[in-house]
Amino acid sequence: MDFRREDLKRIARAPAKLNLYLELLGRRTDGFHEVETLMVPIQLYDSVSFVPSHPTAVQSGEIDLKVRICQPLTTAVNGAVIPAGANNLVVRALELLRQRSGCELGAKVELVKRIPSESGLGGGSSDAAAALKVGNIGWRLNWPMSRLAEVAAEIGSDVPFFLYGGAAVCRGRGEVVESLPAITTAHFVVVKPPVGLSTSEVYRAVNELPCSPESHAKSGSALANLLQGLRSCGAMNAGRRMRNALQHAASSLSPWVERLRAAFDRLDFVGHQLSGSGTAYFGVCRHAQHARRMANILRTRQLGLVYATRSCQ
């Protein structure tokens, strides 16, 4: 997550993510699923700018959020409305940070959206993590990362991942983050179809499917094999060992998932699968030129938004 400072303004880039591995290990007593997932941030970014503001004589500071959606990410293509006000995770993150810290300052915040919503790319969670970081600096709280992570876990399962940056294995409901050493740069093509899926809908579908989650031992072995391949041979080998336990459930809700799987299967990808709960679908490429070539082919298929990108640390 990169920062820029312009006088009092703080600007943070908020990256998207891909799930190279996602396994469900059972239902928790709190209603969430126990997960084990390997996530990598990619070079597709939202940005969050933050300017602190002082309270008035009659009330404490307010969070004034402006959302700007960049082309080609339009409502017509994305299929989802970006929430504003208190419903946006950026506002929720900053309000919770104020509440926990006792800060009475407000802020003028601009969120620039480039990551599609309802895509499994983690845009909202990444925005929230960026907001916590710029708020921590802009309000001069000087909290350590561990304390910010506690707040992040209250906002959403993936938010702590984006605080730390780089590839990581996440467990629990996603909030337990094990950062990984720097891995070889991997190149991807990502396609977000016109229709999205909500995470809650996909998990409900998982509960209705006649299949049981993998055991902890089997999941641990599969993830270890993937990590070993990623470290020794890079994405070339790891692409063949990926898994997403949510893909079957997502396919039952949206025909776009199977349409994308079939389109990617006909092309020369090292491996391909759904990211998170979808509907974004991605393929692993051999190098940047390969990614650009595959992206150009897929753009002719009218499958939605197409990105050629790579992992970032």
HELIX and SHEET records of a PDB file:
HELIX    1   1 THR A   75  ASN A   78  1                                   4    
HELIX    2   2 GLY A   85  ASN A   87  5                                   3    
HELIX    3   3 LEU A   89  SER A  101  1                                  13    
HELIX    4   4 GLY A  123  GLY A  138  1                                  16    
HELIX    5   5 MET A  145  ILE A  155  1                                  11    
HELIX    6   6 VAL A  159  TYR A  164  1                                   6    
HELIX    7   7 THR A  199  GLU A  208  1                                  10    
HELIX    8   8 HIS A  216  CYS A  233  1                                  18    
HELIX    9   9 ALA A  235  ALA A  238  1                                   4    
HELIX   10  10 GLN A  247  LEU A  253  1                                   7    
HELIX   11  11 PRO A  255  ASP A  265  1                                  11    
HELIX   12  12 ALA A  288  ARG A  299  1                                  12    
SHEET    1   A 5 PHE A   3  GLU A   6  0                                        
SHEET    2   A 5 LYS A   9  ARG A  27 -1                                        
SHEET    3   A 5 HIS A  33  SER A  53 -1                                        
SHEET    4   A 5 GLY A 106  LYS A 113 -1                                        
SHEET    5   A 5 ILE A  63  ILE A  69  1                                        
SHEET    1   B 3 PHE A   3  GLU A   6  0                                        
SHEET    2   B 3 LYS A   9  ARG A  27 -1                                        
SHEET    3   B 3 ARG A 243  ASN A 244  1                                        
SHEET    1   C 5 PHE A   3  GLU A   6  0                                        
SHEET    2   C 5 LYS A   9  ARG A  27 -1                                        
SHEET    3   C 5 HIS A  33  SER A  53 -1                                        
SHEET    4   C 5 ALA A 168  ARG A 171 -1                                        
SHEET    5   C 5 VAL A 176  SER A 179 -1                                        
SHEET    1   D 4 GLY A 271  LEU A 274  0                                        
SHEET    2   D 4 TYR A 281  CYS A 285 -1                                        
SHEET    3   D 4 HIS A 187  LYS A 192 -1                                        
SHEET    4   D 4 LEU A 305  ARG A 310 -1                                        
END                                                                             
